């Protein structure tokens, strides 16, 4: 940019506007990727979703490809910058949870497409890494009580009041519990989009009263939002039948990454490449870590280990203590704790088998990530897992320890096949790409912004 052009750009910028979204060449934020840091990649203007290309750098595992992100054509970006506020989650980045992962990835894509994005998180989850912006996403911590049963309720209420003052073009509420406050947001004159991430009232941890509140949240979210999204086809169809809502089906996505070379991290946990089973999930009853530990204990073998990645949000949970106690009694079970970034990628990608024994899922991001790394997988036969459309032999009856044990033996005896892994990776990248997910989400935003005042498009 020459001096004359640069001065004109400065003059065009509104006075007092924060430079959170400065051009990459001008940005002072070291977390924002610079053009010089991006690998060279091929791009086809005829395919608006072709923003990735396969490469094989020598520093990466030769059995799995590296996927290099590309910015895409200028036509993909918004000509007018709109503002969206995300609410209903603990926060971003690197906070465990399916909704948190969903928002983390979606927010980055929206920024690349020209949107101002603000994520309103819960202060206690964000206090360890205080920041006001991350990769172009504004992060705002708000207070919430420490109680697991009330933190989402009060945080969402305060978040809606905060949004009433900030006046975003779209308030995007995630999950049916926070959806309870969709009518309040509408009373404040906000345009509201709600994403249904699954039947939270089916989670084993909630009592009858909490489940009734969550069902009410679902009803109010579907009735009063300007636009509604569901991450699974089954939830989409159910919401349409139950409430007559015009729900858009937009699935969770996955970012296909390179498989890092096994290094000191595996040695620290005494794991060997392709010789351990992995589950990545919070320690909550519906993830059923206890089922997996029991099935693993019946294998009567010493070659493979079981790595449970994750932890409890609240240390006083009885279920987490049960998992820790049972794991300590079974040789070969490794509790890695919550992992993030490169460490998580290493533990995830170097496993020999991923298992998801859940009794409840919305749209299982962890399962998609495992497939994105080319891992062999086993999953419980709940509707959400069936939407991933695995071969029949990759499913087992939920809660059936004998069936899970037999499935583990069968998978562990089968050799790892790099060609099949590469086919999985390509299929997942094409089906669950975040660029297309963000494009479809923006279409819902646009419809919500143009709907008549006071009328829901749902």
Buried (B, 14 or more C-beta within 10 A) or exposed (E): EEEEEEEEEEEEEEEEEEEBBBEBEEBEBEEBBEEEEEEEBEBEEEEBBBBBBBBEEEEBBEBBBBBBBBBBEEEBEBEEEBBBBBBBBBBBBBBBBBBBBBBBBBBBBBBBBBBBBBBBBBBBBBEEEEEEBBBBBBBBBBEBBEEBBEBBBBBBBBBBBBBBEBEBBBBBBBBBBBBBBBBBBBEBEBBBBBBBBBBBBBBEBBEEEBBEBBBBBBBBBBBBBBBBBBBBBBBBEBBBEEBEBBBBBBBBBBBBBBBBBBEEBBEEBEBBBBBBBBBBBBBBBBBBBBBBBBBBBBBEEEEBBBBBBBBBBEEEBEBBEBBBEBBEEEEBBBBBEBBEEEBBBBBBBBBBBBBBBBBBBBBBBBBBBBBBBBBBBBBBBBEBBBBBEBEEEBBBEBEBBEBBBBBBBEBBEEEBEEEEBBEBBBEBBEBBBBBBBBBBBBEBBBBBBEBEEEEBBB
